[in-house]
Amino acid sequence: MLTQLIKFTVKPQHQQAVKDALVDSKKGTRHELGNINMNIFVDNANPNVFYAYERWQDAAALAFHQQQSYTQNLLRLLSNALVCTPEVFNLQDTKPEPVVIKAADHEDALFTIIFIFPIHSEFRQPLLTQFEDHIQHSRQEEGNLLFDLYTVQDDDNTLVVYEHWRKESDVWDIHFNQPYAKITGAIMEQAVVGDMQQYMHFVSEINE
């Protein structure tokens, strides 16, 4: 299994074209046998920032995807549309392993967070240990749809949390007030380099 998170920051004049190309790529990717999952998001605070979350059966599946016409069209567009080189995070599963997202209800507002944060190296193992407990409890919360933690290949000092909630208040009013979340938060305050808030990206999925 291969998992990637890719961040694209585009020039404002290319925003709609990139969005359309990402949607076309997602539609085509659905028919690829080697693709496990692909989600496209736009940053709620900056419409020029997009994220692609992708899971692949293996390296051959990703190589096949990169040769498809819709992928090549996207790459040609991005060659002139980007503000900077895409940020590619090759993600590695932690324990407990990622699970299939729970189904949202029609009335759910949906609140998604992509949290990419650097840590002081001495806190890596304590955080991984605490998150094992944290994730199991989080997934049992009524408001949680998905909660996964990843390490980053070739970067021991960065972690990525990928989480979906039914609504925003499920995070701020309920989740962060749980005893286990307070323990995690206390460790995070020491472990994360700088202010945690700057690394939390609130995003909306593009489903067109």
N, C-alpha and C positions, 0 to 999 in steps of 0.2 A: 504494500500500500504506500502510495506517495501522496503527501498533502502539501499544498502550496497556498500561501496568502500573498497576493500581489497588490501593491498600492500604486495607482496611477494618478499623477497630478498633471492636469491638462491646461492648456491655454484657454482662456474664456471663450474665444471665438470658435474653438473646436469642441466645446462641451457637448452640444447636441449630437454632433457627428460621432464622437467617441461613444456616447451613451447608446446610440443606435447600433453601432458596430459591436459593442459588448453584448447587447440583447440578441443580435443575429448570431453571434458566436455561441451564446448560451443555448439558443434554439437548436443549432446544429449539433452541439455537443451532446444534447439529450439522446441522440441516436447512436452515439459511439458506445460500443459494448464495453470498452475499457474504462469509461468514466463512471465513477461512483456518485459524485455529487459536484455541482457547480452552482454557486450563488454569486450574484453581482449586487453590490451595494454602492450607494452614494452617501457621502458624509453630510450629516444634517447641518453642520456649521459651514461647510464649503462645498457648493455644488460642482466645483471643478476637481474634486477628489473622489476617485472611485476605488473600490476594493473588489478583487475577485478571490473567492474562497473555493479551492478545487481539491477534489480527492480522486486519485487515479489508481487503477488496479496494479499497475507496475510502470516501469520506465518506458516500456514499449508502447503502452497505451498513451502516455504523454507525448511520445515522439510521433505517433500516428496523428494525434490531435494537432500538433504543430504544423503538419503538412496539409491540413484541410484548407479549402478555399476561404472559408469564413475566418479562419485564424490568420491566414496570410493577408486577407483584406484588412483585418484589424492591425496587424503589425505594420503594414504600409502606411496606414493612417497615423499610427502612433509615432512613426519616424519623424513627423513634422508637428504633431499635436502636443507633445509632452513638454512640460516646463523643465523636467529633470528625468534622469534615468529611473525606470520603475524600480520600486523597492520590492525585492523578491525574498520571501521568508520560506525556507524549506522546513516544514514543521514535522516534529516527531511526537508520536503519541506518548502520553504519560499514563499513570494508573489513577483511577479506573479509566479504561479505554473509552474513546468517543462512542456515543450511542446515536441511534436514529432520533431525529428531532420529534418531539411530541406534536400532535396535530393541534393547531390553534383553532379556537372557536371564532365564529363570524363576528362576534362583538369585540374580540380582542383588538386592542389598539396596536399591539406589537412594539416591543422596545428591544433593540439589538445593540450590543456593545462589542467592539473589537478593541482589546486592551493589550497593547504592545509595550512592555516596560523593561528597562534595563535594571539589573540588580547588582548589589555588591556580592562578589563571588562567595564569601563565607556564608551567605544566607541561602544559597541555591538548594542544598539538601534539606534544611529545615522547612523551606517553602514547599518543596515537592512533597515532603512528608505530610505537612499540614493540609495541603490541597487534596490529598487523597481522602481525608475525612471531610473537608469542605465540599468537595464535589458530590460525594455521596449524599450529604444532607441537602445540598442545593437542589439536586435533581428530584428530591422528594417534596419540595415546596410546590404548592398548588400553582403558583404564578410562574414557575420555571418551565420552559420548553426545551432548553438545551444549555448545558454547561460543560465545556471542554477546556482542558489546559494542555498546552504544547510547549515543548522545548524547541529551540531553533538549531538546526544543523550548523556546525562549525561556529557557533556562538553560544558558549556556555553561560554567558551573563545576560541573556535576554529570554523572557518568557512571554507567551501569548495566551490570553484568555479569550475565548469565543463563546458568547452567551446570548440566548434569546429568552425574552420574558413576555408574558401576556400583556402587561402594561407597565409604564414607568414607575408607578407607585409600588409595584411589587418589589422593585429593587430598593428604592430609597426608604420606604416606610416599613417594609417587612424584612427583606433579605438582610440588609445591613444591621438590623437590630437583633438578629439571631445570635445566640451565645457563640457558636462556632465561627460565625462571620466576624465577630469582635476579636476573637483570638487571631484569626487570619489577618485582620486589619492591623492589629498591633505589631505583628511580625513584618507586614508590608511597610509600615511606617519606617522601620529601621532598614529594611532590605532594598527598597526602591531608591534609585539614584534620582534625587530631585523631587519635585512635587508630583504626586501620582496623577492628579487631574489632567496634566498635560498629555498623558499617554492614553487616556480613555477616549475612544472615538465612537460617538453615537451615530449610527448609520441606519439607513432605510433600504430595504431590499427592492431592487428593480425587477418587477415581474411582468413587464409588457411583452 
